[in-house]
Amino acid sequence: MVARKPLSEKVKKALKNKADKSRFFQGELSEVYRKGQGAYLGSGSRNVSMNAWSMGRVNSYMKGGGARKADAAIYKKYQKRRSKA
């Protein structure tokens, strides 16, 4: 079994770039990425890497796809911060 890995500098930089170019916060995207890691370990496809699975979840979340519904609590938590900005 693969253990959940700490976020690498490369992943942190990618999430920061995504956050800078969107209305989302880096911390928000990091939480979604972490949930993606958990989903991968729980029942993810072994045809893709954990990084690809997790980043795919982040991309789906940003586009308003299925991950947005699955991560509704995260979205709601950061929606309050977005409305203040």
RALINZI-V906016 format. One record per backbone hydrogen bond with DSSP energy under -0.5 kcal/mol. NH is the residue of the N-H (numbers start at 1). CO is the residue of the C=O. If there is no record, write none. Layout:
nh=NH co=CO
nh=NH co=CO
This chain:
nh=12 co=8
nh=13 co=9
nh=14 co=10
nh=15 co=11
nh=16 co=12
nh=17 co=13
nh=18 co=14
nh=19 co=15
nh=20 co=16
nh=21 co=17
nh=22 co=19
nh=29 co=25
nh=30 co=26
nh=31 co=27
nh=32 co=28
nh=33 co=29
nh=34 co=30
nh=35 co=31
nh=36 co=32
nh=37 co=33
nh=38 co=34
nh=39 co=35
nh=40 co=36
nh=41 co=37
nh=42 co=38
nh=43 co=39
nh=44 co=39
nh=44 co=40
nh=48 co=45
nh=53 co=49
nh=54 co=50
nh=55 co=51
nh=56 co=52
nh=57 co=53
nh=58 co=54
nh=59 co=55
nh=60 co=56
nh=61 co=57
nh=62 co=58
nh=63 co=59
nh=64 co=60
nh=64 co=61
nh=65 co=60
nh=68 co=65
nh=69 co=65
nh=70 co=66
nh=71 co=67
nh=72 co=69
nh=75 co=71
nh=76 co=72
nh=77 co=73
nh=78 co=74
nh=79 co=75
nh=80 co=76
nh=81 co=77
nh=82 co=78
nh=83 co=79
nh=84 co=80
nh=85 co=81
